[in-house]
Amino acid sequence: MREPKRIKRILEKIVILWENSPDLRFGQFIQNIFGSAVNDQFFSKFTINLYSS
């Protein structure tokens, strides 16, 4: 079983970050955090390989 306490720990960090940018909608906030992963060459190759299998 995965560590259930990780959820609260991660969400607490999200709250801290999001409170610094309260004008952002949740989708914008998440895109700002993870959006660069979509353009990352390693991530792109990884997802292509993942879905090609």
C-alpha positions as CSV (number, residue, x, y, z in Angstrom):
1,M,0.0,0.0,0.0
2,R,1.2,3.5,-0.8
3,E,1.8,6.0,1.9
4,P,-1.6,7.6,2.5
5,K,0.0,10.6,4.3
6,R,1.6,11.7,1.1
7,I,-1.7,13.1,-0.2
8,K,-2.0,15.6,2.7
9,R,1.7,16.4,2.4
10,I,1.5,17.1,-1.3
11,L,-1.8,19.1,-1.0
12,E,-0.3,21.3,1.7
13,K,2.5,22.2,-0.7
14,I,0.0,23.0,-3.4
15,V,-1.9,25.3,-1.1
16,I,1.3,27.2,-0.3
17,L,2.2,27.7,-3.9
18,W,-1.4,28.5,-5.1
19,E,-1.9,31.1,-2.3
20,N,1.1,33.0,-3.9
21,S,-0.9,33.2,-7.1
22,P,-4.6,33.5,-6.0
23,D,-5.7,35.0,-9.3
24,L,-4.9,31.8,-11.2
25,R,-7.7,29.3,-11.8
26,F,-6.8,25.7,-10.8
27,G,-6.2,24.6,-14.4
28,Q,-3.9,27.5,-15.0
29,F,-2.0,26.8,-11.8
30,I,-1.5,23.1,-12.8
31,Q,-0.5,24.0,-16.3
32,N,2.1,26.4,-15.0
33,I,3.6,23.7,-12.9
34,F,3.4,20.8,-15.3
35,G,3.1,22.5,-18.6
36,S,6.8,22.4,-19.3
37,A,6.8,18.6,-18.9
38,V,4.8,18.4,-22.1
39,N,7.6,20.2,-24.0
40,D,10.4,18.2,-22.4
41,Q,12.1,15.8,-24.9
42,F,12.5,13.0,-22.3
43,F,8.9,13.3,-21.3
44,S,7.7,13.2,-24.9
45,K,9.8,10.1,-25.7
46,F,8.6,8.5,-22.5
47,T,4.9,9.0,-23.3
48,I,5.3,8.0,-26.9
49,N,6.9,4.8,-25.8
50,L,4.3,4.3,-23.1
51,Y,1.4,4.5,-25.4
52,S,3.0,2.7,-28.3
53,S,3.4,-0.5,-26.2
